[in-house]
Amino acid sequence: MSRLNLDDFSDLIERPDSGVRRDAEERRERLVVPAGALGRLDELAEWLAAAQAAVPVRAVDRPRVVLFAGDHG
């Protein structure tokens, strides 16, 4: 049985773009919404922009949830 090296697997995952995240934050700061009025939605929108490498963000057409569970006991 071959084993998956999680460090190698992690290298395959593209990281969100920090420059795009800053662009999204600057765009949000120009909006007429008071800072913090949207709660964590601000943070989520900035993360999504960085993950998509797009400001403004594109609509999420087919959202998915991935659940990882383990029994380490």
N, C-alpha and C positions, 0 to 999 in steps of 0.2 A: 504494500500500500504506500503510495507516495504521500508525502506530507506537504502541506501548504505553508510556506514560510511567510508569516504575516508581514514581516518587514519588507520583503520583496513585493508583496501584494500592495502594501501601503504606497510604495513608490509609483504604482500605476495610477493612483488617484490624483487627478488634477486639483490643485488647491485653488480656492477663490482668489481673485486678483485684488490685492490690497489697494492698488491705484484706482481701480474702478470703484472700490468701496468708498474711497475718499471722494471721488466724483459724485457718488450717490449721496454722501453726507452733505457735501456742498450744495447739491441740488435741493435737498430737504431743507437746508437752512434758508434757502431763498423763498420757500413756500410761506403762505400767510398763516400757517398753523403754529400756535405757540409751542415752544420747545417742550417736549415730554407729553404733549396732549394725546398722542397716539400710543403712549406706553411702549411696550416691547415691539409693537408693529414697526416703529422706526428702525430698530435694530434688525428685525427680520427682513425688512425691505432692503437695507444696506447689504446684508449678507446675500440675499437673492441676487441683487445687482452684481455683486462680486462673483458669485457662482456662475451667473449667466454671461459675465463680462459685457454687460449692457446697461446703459443708463439712458432713458428709463427702462425698467425691467419689462420683459416680455410676459405675456399671460402664461400661466401654467396650465396647459391644455389637458394633461393627463396626470394629475397628482397621484403619488403612491406613498404608502407607508411601508417601511421595512422594519420588522421586529426581530431583534436578536434576543435569545433567551439561553440561559445556561443553568445547570444544576451542579454547583461546585461543592456540594456537601457530602 
